[in-house]
Amino acid sequence: MARIRLGMVGGGNDAFIGAVHRIASRIDGHFDLVAGALSSTPEKARASAEALGLDPARSYGSFEDMAEAEAAREDGIEAVSIVTPNHVHFPAAKAFLSRGIHVICDKPLTASFEDAEAMEKAVAESKALFILTHNYTGYPMVRQARQMVADGALGKIRIVQVEHPQDWLTDAVETEGVKQAEWRTDPERSGAGGSIGDIGTHAYNLAGFVTGLSGSELAADLQSFGAGRRLDDNAHILLRYEGGARGMLWCSQVAPGNENGLRLRIYGEKGGLDWAQEDPNYLWFTPHGEPTRRLTRNGPGASGASTSVSRIPAGHPEGYLEGFATLYTEAAEAIRAVQGGAARDAVMGVLPGIAAGLEGMAFIRACVASASDNAAWTKL
């Protein structure tokens, strides 16, 4: 089957996440990167395109030029990855969606809730797919946990605890020329959320993806411990879910000793689950009153939910890049299905889309509102 022609906005030589998306798109062989507007300046964009071996004629100085030119080509891109700072997500996505080009966008959805609502309208008016890369939903044992919850292995969910601590902003690296820190701590480019937007949305999305629960209200205590830092770098959040479950979410980028400590624990009437991103091939399941069981991707007790997105033999670690690759592969399947005549709403499966993006933006907005009101309970 022919590979899908892919373009990229952002993700140039000095960007971290662009390389991750490029690797992930190649792992299962469904995409070819053929065009890009890889940086905010034409000179940097050309240098990045040359380093990647792109045709110079398909290296663009802006996403507007790229969208117009590629849409006019018979061999133009069929999908585009948007891997820019948050404030560029909406205008870039709109440029491609309006031309029927499928969009694969990094999270969070946008920098502002107003842009998020405009993005929802742009998606509704387009025939193209919109996919948001909440990559942790692609991990095999996350899929296993989701299936177990859906099958009733835990019974009615009572407690959800999720945390995502990091330490890379413990020092004020945004003042030392670290590009990733510069834009993530800038409200003009990142939006109203610092750690809550960057990693808190991952934690909130993961909890909802696995449990199937929707948050109803929250109480958020946000901190900016970095001197002069304008956005939060630590957050403690209490959650109330529809149906009565209660949750706690902690995200931090100033917690020394933590690299990417995303962890989810779920407790129900009949048992509990525990999964940690830094040891992702194991899911710990404790039926009430019984010994804890270790489930692995391909071992006894593994379901089709995990084995179907597992690529390598048991005992070999599979994680971050492969989680992204799962989303890219499922995106390719959805794109081909739509190209074959399937209805857009029928092909997304468990892929995060515009609804997941809006939920993340509602989470950020509620956190900021709650924190400004002395951590008052705030509707989502």
C-alpha positions in Angstrom: 0.0 0.0 0.0 1.4 3.4 -0.9 2.7 5.5 1.9 0.8 8.6 2.9 2.6 11.8 1.8 3.3 13.8 5.0 4.3 17.4 5.6 5.5 19.0 8.8 5.1 22.5 10.3 7.7 23.2 12.9 10.2 20.6 14.1 13.4 22.1 12.7 17.0 21.3 13.6 16.8 22.7 17.2 13.4 21.3 18.0 12.9 18.2 20.2 9.4 17.0 19.4 9.7 17.2 15.6 12.3 14.5 15.6 10.1 12.3 17.8 7.1 12.7 15.3 9.4 11.9 12.3 10.7 8.7 13.9 7.2 7.7 15.0 5.8 8.2 11.6 8.4 5.9 10.1 8.3 3.0 12.5 5.5 1.1 10.9 6.2 2.5 7.4 2.9 4.3 6.7 4.2 7.8 6.0 6.8 9.6 3.8 7.9 13.1 4.9 8.0 15.0 1.6 7.5 18.7 2.5 7.9 21.1 5.4 7.7 24.6 6.8 10.2 23.6 9.5 11.0 26.8 11.2 9.7 30.3 11.8 12.2 31.9 9.5 12.8 30.9 5.9 16.6 30.5 6.4 16.2 28.1 9.4 13.5 26.2 7.5 15.8 25.7 4.5 18.7 24.5 6.7 16.4 22.1 8.5 15.0 20.8 5.2 18.4 20.3 3.8 19.5 18.3 6.9 16.5 16.0 6.4 17.1 15.6 2.7 13.8 17.2 1.6 13.4 18.5 -1.9 14.4 22.3 -1.7 11.3 23.1 -3.9 9.1 21.7 -1.1 10.7 23.5 1.8 8.5 26.5 2.6 9.1 29.7 4.5 5.6 29.6 6.1 2.8 27.2 6.7 0.5 29.5 4.6 2.8 29.1 1.6 3.0 25.3 2.2 -0.7 24.8 2.5 -1.5 26.7 -0.7 1.3 25.1 -2.8 0.8 21.5 -1.6 -2.9 21.7 -2.1 -2.3 22.7 -5.7 0.1 19.8 -6.4 -1.1 16.5 -7.9 1.3 14.8 -5.6 0.8 17.2 -2.7 0.8 16.1 0.9 -2.2 14.2 2.2 -1.5 14.9 5.9 0.5 17.3 8.0 2.1 17.1 11.4 2.0 20.3 13.4 4.8 20.4 16.0 5.0 24.1 16.8 4.6 26.1 20.0 1.0 26.1 21.1 0.0 29.5 19.7 0.7 28.3 16.1 -1.5 25.2 16.3 -4.8 26.8 15.4 -3.7 29.1 12.4 -1.6 26.3 11.0 -4.3 23.6 11.4 -6.9 25.8 9.9 -4.8 26.5 6.8 -4.6 22.8 6.1 -8.0 21.7 7.2 -9.6 24.3 4.9 -7.9 22.6 2.0 -8.9 19.1 3.0 -5.5 18.0 4.3 -5.6 15.8 7.3 -4.0 17.2 10.5 -1.9 15.4 13.2 -1.3 18.0 15.9 0.8 18.0 19.0 -0.9 18.8 22.3 -2.4 20.9 24.0 -4.9 21.8 21.4 -4.2 25.6 21.3 -2.9 28.4 23.4 -6.3 29.9 24.2 -9.8 28.6 24.7 -11.0 31.0 22.0 -8.7 29.4 19.5 -9.8 26.0 20.7 -13.5 26.9 19.9 -12.4 28.2 16.5 -10.4 25.0 15.9 -13.6 23.0 16.7 -15.4 25.0 14.0 -12.6 24.5 11.5 -12.6 20.8 12.1 -16.4 20.7 11.7 -16.3 22.6 8.4 -13.5 20.4 6.9 -13.7 16.9 5.4 -10.3 16.1 6.8 -9.4 14.3 10.0 -8.0 16.0 13.1 -5.8 13.9 15.4 -4.2 15.1 18.6 -1.1 13.2 19.7 -1.7 12.3 23.3 0.9 9.7 22.8 0.6 7.9 26.2 -2.8 6.6 25.1 -0.8 4.4 22.5 1.1 2.4 25.1 0.2 -1.3 25.1 -0.4 -1.6 28.8 -2.5 1.6 28.8 -4.7 -0.1 26.2 -4.8 -3.2 28.5 -5.8 -1.1 31.5 -8.6 0.7 29.5 -10.0 -2.7 28.4 -9.9 -4.1 31.9 -11.8 -1.1 33.3 -14.3 -1.4 30.5 -14.7 -5.1 31.1 -15.5 -4.5 34.8 -12.4 -6.0 36.3 -12.3 -3.2 38.9 -16.0 -2.7 39.3 -17.3 0.8 39.9 -14.4 3.2 39.9 -14.0 5.1 43.2 -10.5 6.7 43.2 -8.2 8.0 40.4 -4.7 9.2 41.2 -2.4 10.4 38.5 0.9 12.3 38.7 3.4 13.6 36.2 6.5 15.0 37.9 9.6 16.3 36.1 12.6 18.3 37.2 13.9 20.1 34.1 12.6 23.6 35.2 14.1 23.4 38.7 16.6 26.0 37.6 15.5 29.0 35.5 16.8 27.5 32.2 14.4 29.7 30.2 16.9 32.5 30.9 19.8 30.4 29.7 18.9 30.0 26.0 17.0 26.7 26.4 14.5 27.0 23.6 12.1 24.4 24.9 11.9 26.3 28.2 11.7 29.7 26.6 8.4 29.1 24.8 6.9 26.8 27.4 7.2 29.5 30.1 5.9 32.3 27.8 2.1 32.9 28.1 2.0 34.5 24.6 3.2 31.2 23.1 2.2 28.6 25.6 -1.1 29.9 26.8 -2.5 30.3 30.3 -1.1 27.0 31.5 2.6 26.1 32.2 3.0 22.7 33.7 -0.7 22.1 33.6 -0.7 22.7 29.8 2.5 20.9 29.0 2.2 17.7 31.2 -1.0 18.2 33.3 -3.1 17.7 30.2 -1.3 14.4 29.5 -2.1 13.3 33.0 -5.7 14.4 32.9 -6.2 12.8 29.4 -4.6 9.5 30.5 -6.9 9.2 33.5 -10.0 9.9 31.4 -8.8 7.6 28.6 -8.3 4.6 30.9 -11.3 5.1 33.2 -13.8 6.4 30.7 -14.8 9.0 33.3 -15.4 12.7 32.6 -14.4 15.3 35.1 -17.2 17.5 36.5 -15.3 20.0 38.7 -11.9 20.6 40.2 -10.0 22.6 42.8 -6.5 23.6 41.7 -3.6 25.0 43.6 -1.0 26.3 41.1 2.5 27.5 41.9 5.3 29.3 40.1 8.4 28.5 42.1 10.9 29.7 39.5 11.9 33.3 40.2 10.0 35.6 37.9 8.4 32.7 36.1 5.0 33.8 34.7 3.4 30.4 34.3 2.8 27.6 36.8 5.6 25.0 37.2 3.8 22.9 39.9 0.1 22.0 40.5 -1.9 20.1 43.0 -5.5 19.4 41.8 -8.5 17.7 43.4 -11.0 16.2 40.9 -14.6 15.2 41.1 -15.8 12.9 38.3 -19.3 12.4 37.0 -20.7 9.3 38.7 -19.1 10.0 42.1 -15.4 9.0 41.7 -12.8 11.2 43.2 -9.3 12.0 41.9 -6.0 13.7 42.6 -3.6 15.1 40.0 -0.1 16.3 40.6 2.1 17.7 37.9 5.4 19.4 38.5 8.5 20.5 36.5 10.4 21.5 39.6 10.7 18.1 41.4 14.4 17.1 41.5 15.0 13.4 40.8 12.0 13.0 38.4 12.6 12.7 34.7 9.2 11.8 33.3 7.3 10.2 36.1 3.8 9.8 34.7 2.0 7.3 36.9 -1.7 6.3 37.0 -3.4 4.4 39.8 -7.1 3.4 39.7 -9.1 1.8 42.5 -12.6 0.4 42.2 -15.0 -1.8 44.2 -13.3 -5.0 43.0 -9.7 -4.1 42.6 -6.9 -1.7 41.6 -4.5 -1.0 38.7 -1.1 0.7 38.8 0.9 1.8 35.7 4.1 3.9 35.5 5.4 5.4 32.2 9.0 4.9 33.1 8.4 1.1 33.5 5.7 0.9 30.8 5.7 -2.8 30.0 4.1 -3.8 33.3 0.6 -3.3 34.6 0.0 -4.2 38.2 -3.5 -5.6 39.0 -4.7 -6.3 42.5 -8.1 -8.0 42.7 -9.6 -7.2 46.1 -8.4 -9.7 48.7 -5.9 -11.4 46.4 -2.2 -11.1 45.7 -1.0 -8.4 43.3 -0.5 -9.7 39.8 2.1 -8.4 37.3 0.7 -8.3 33.7 3.0 -7.8 30.7 2.5 -6.9 27.1 2.7 -10.4 25.7 2.4 -12.5 28.8 -0.4 -14.5 30.5 -3.4 -12.3 30.9 -2.5 -9.9 28.1 -5.5 -9.0 26.0 -5.8 -8.1 22.3 -6.0 -4.5 23.4 -2.3 -4.6 24.3 -0.9 -7.3 22.0 -2.5 -5.6 18.9 -0.3 -2.5 19.5 2.8 -4.4 20.6 5.6 -4.7 18.0 8.5 -6.5 19.7 9.0 -9.8 21.6 8.2 -10.1 25.3 10.8 -8.8 27.7 12.1 -6.1 25.3 11.1 -2.6 26.4 8.6 -0.7 24.3 7.5 2.8 25.1 7.6 6.4 24.1 8.5 6.3 20.4 6.3 3.3 19.9 3.4 4.9 21.7 3.6 7.8 19.3 3.9 5.3 16.4 0.7 3.6 17.5 -1.1 6.9 17.0 0.5 7.5 13.6 -0.4 4.0 12.5 -4.0 4.3 13.6 -4.1 7.8 12.0 -2.9 6.2 8.7 -5.6 3.6 8.9 -8.2 6.3 9.5 -6.9 8.4 6.6 -7.0 5.5 4.2 -10.5 4.5 5.4 -11.7 8.1 4.7 -10.0 8.1 1.3 -11.8 4.9 0.6 -15.2 6.5 1.3 -15.7 5.8 5.0 -17.5 8.4 7.1 -15.1 10.6 9.0 -16.7 10.1 12.4 -16.7 6.3 12.0 -12.9 5.9 11.6 -11.3 7.5 14.6 -11.7 4.6 17.0 -9.8 5.5 20.2 -7.6 8.1 18.5 -7.7 11.4 20.4 -9.3 14.1 18.4 -11.0 17.5 18.7 -13.1 16.4 21.7 -10.0 15.4 23.6 -8.4 18.7 22.7 -11.3 20.7 24.0 -11.4 18.7 27.2 -7.7 19.5 27.8 -8.4 23.2 27.2 -11.3 23.1 29.6 -9.1 21.5 32.1 -6.5 24.3 31.8 -9.1 27.0 31.9 -10.7 25.5 35.1 -7.4 25.1 36.8 -6.4 28.8 36.2 -9.9 30.0 37.3 -9.8 27.8 40.5 -6.3 28.9 41.4 -7.2 32.6 41.0 -10.1 32.0 43.5 -8.0 30.4 46.2 -8.4 26.9 44.8 -12.2 27.1 44.9 -14.2 24.2 43.3 -14.7 25.2 39.6 -16.9 23.5 37.0 -15.2 21.9 34.0 
